[in-house]
Amino acid sequence: MTSSALPSPAPAPAPAPAPAPSPSPSPVPASVLGLAPVVPVVVVEDLADAVPLARALVAGGLPAIEVTLRTPAALDAIRAISAEVPEAVVGAGTLVTPVQVSDVVAAGARFLVSPGWTETLLEAMRGSGLPFLPGVSTTSEVVALLERGVTEMKFFPAEAAGGTAYLKALASPLPQARFCPTGGIGLGSAPAYLALPNVGCVGGSWMLPKDAIAGRDWGRVETLAREAAALSAGATSR
């Protein structure tokens, strides 16, 4: 007798594994000053150096990385670090125009730094929604920013503009202002800045010696970054 049973359906193929999610970039910080005691100030000449350099800094304990807009590779470097080094909080420095602000935000910057400020530049940085550090070097500039509701600033060029003595003199009459001094600061002088009550962090490039970058000695960069990150003990003990 012929069976009327239907053939069993072929087993369904196993579903393909879902692709691994791309790493998410670091969240936008509430403040630049609390990210690390030292913010490396990075000049990227060769785009191929951007990601390994950022990884070395992060491994050494310096997650906040300021990439300066001083080279043609800078925007692509910010884009690459944001996409490939999610542990880093990459920011943009040497901002002097509103167009640059728009460009670095589109590239994935998480904070903004300028050597000085104008009303137009300040409006663009504030409008970005990112934390920003406008540069100052005089008391009048500090007061003008405080008048506009800005309390966190870059003090630049720190050593040339009066160094720790100048910032110490500002602490009493303008206690609400806090600074990231940058310019001429090294491992030896950084602790004196970090000991001041109105300093949240310092910016510098001493952990990025030119010969180490040229030789792509990322292990040396990591070691120097670790030395800089160890300054946090002094920064938090005040």
N, C-alpha and C positions, 0 to 999 in steps of 0.2 A: 504494500500500500504506500502511495506517495505521501510524504509528510507535508503538511501545510504550514509548518513553523517557518518563520522568517529568519534569515541568517542574522547572527549577532552583529551589531554595528561594530565597526573597527574602533579600537580605543582612541579617545581624543589625544592628540599630541600634548605633551607636557608644555605648560606655558613657558615662554622664554623668560629668563631671569630679568627682573627690572634693572635698568642701568643704574649704576651707582650715582647718587645725587652729586652735583657739583658742589664743592665746598663753598659755603656762604661767606661773603666778605665780613670783616669785623663790623660790629654795630657802630653807629655814630656815638662817640663818647660825649658825656655831658660837659666835660672840661678837658682841655689839653694838659693843664698843669698837674693833674693827678695820675697821668698815665705811667710815668716813669721818672726817676730823678734826672735822667739825661735823655734828651731828644737828639739823636744823631742827625746832623745836617748833611745831606747826601747830594753830591753832584754826580750824575750818571752820564758818562761820556759814551759808553758802549751799552746798548740795550741788553746785550747778552749777559751783562754783569748784574742787572737789576734784581732778578729773582734770587740767585745764589747769595748776593750781598745781603738782601733783606732776610733770607733764612739764617744767615750767620748772625746778624744783629738780634733777631728774635731768639735764637738758641742761646745767645749770651745774656739774655734778660732785658733787652731794649726793644719792646714791641712798637713804640711810637717812632715812626720814621718820617722825617721831613725831606721830601725830594724837591730840590730847588729848581725853579724854571730858568736855569742858566744854560741849558744845552738843548739841541734839537731833539734829543732822546727823552727828555724829561716827561712829557705827557704819556708817551708809550710806556715808560718805566712805571709810572703811577698805575696805569691800566694793567700792566703785567703783574705787579705786586698785589694789587687788589684782587685779581682773579686767581693767582697761583699761590699766594702766601696768606691764607685767611687768618693766621694768627697775628699778622702784622696790622697795625693801625697806621695806614699810610696817609700822610698829609702832603700838602703842597706849600712850598715857600717861595720867597722872592716874588710875591704877587704885587703888581703895581697898576693893573688895569682891571676894570670890570669884566672885560672879555676873557682875560685869563682866569678869573674866578669861575665863569661859566664853563670854560674848557676843562678845568681840573675837577669840577663837580661831575661833569659828564664822564670823565676818565675814572672816577671812583675814589677821589680823595675823601678822607674822613675828617680832616681839619685843615684850616687855612692859616698861613702866616705871611705877614708883609713886613718889609723893612721900615716902612713909615705909613702914613695914612693921609687921605683927603676925604672930604665929605662924600664924594662919589664912590671912592673905593670902599669906604666904611659901609655905605648903604648896600653895595653889592655883596660884601662879605656877610653882613647881617641878614640880607635877603636870601642867602644860600641855605639857611637853616642849619649850617654846620658851626661847631665851635671855632673861634678865630682869635688870633693874637695880632692886633695891629701894633706896628713898631713905634716906639717913642724913645726920645733921648733927652727931653727937657721936662721940667716941672709943669710948664704951661701946657704941653701936649697931654700930660697925664691928667691934669685938671679938666681939660677940654673933653677927654674921653669919659671921665667920671661924670661930667655934666650930661653926657649922652647915654649914660647907663652902662658903660663898658668898664668892667673892673679888672679884667685879665688882659695883660699886655706883654709884648716882647720889648725888652730893653736892649737897644742896639744902636751903635756898636758898644758893647758893654765895657770893655776895658778902656777904649778910647774916650767914652762918654763919662767916665768917673768911677767905674767899677763898684766894688762893694761899699766904698765910702759914700758914694752918691746914693745908692739904694738905701743904705742905713739911714741917711739923713731924711729920706722921704717917708720912712716907716712911721714916724711919730705924727707929722701933720696930715698924712694921707694913708691911714692904716687900711682903708678899704681897697686900695690898689695892690694887685699881686702881679708878679713878673716872672717871665722866662728870659733871663739875661743870655745874650748870645753875642759872640764876637770876641775872639782872642782868649777864650776860656779853654783851659786844659785840665788834665787829671789833677795836677797840683793845686790849681786855683779854684776848681769847682767846689770843694767842701766849704770854703769860706762863703761862697754865694749861697749854697744850700742851707747854711746855718742861719741865714737872715730870716726873720719872721714873714717878710713880704715876698719871698722867693719860693715858687712852687716846683720849679725844675730849671735846668740850664740846657742851652743848646750848644752843640759843639761837633767838631769833626775829627778830634784827636784819635778816635778809635778807628779811623779810616785813613791810615797813612797812604800816601800816593804809591809808594813802592809795593805795598800789600795789594792794592787794587790792581796795579799794572800786572803783578805776578799772579793775580787771582788766588791769593793766599787767604782763603776764607776761614781757615782754622785760626790764623793770627787775628783776623777781624773778630771772630767769636771770642777769643781770649781777651782782647782789649775791651770788647763790649761787656764781658763779664766783670772786668775790673771797674768799669764805669757804673754798672748796675749795682755793684756792692756799695756805692755811695748812698744808697737809699737809707742805710742805717743812720747816717748823719742827718739825712733829710727828715726822718720821722722822729728823731729824738729831741728836736727842739720844742 
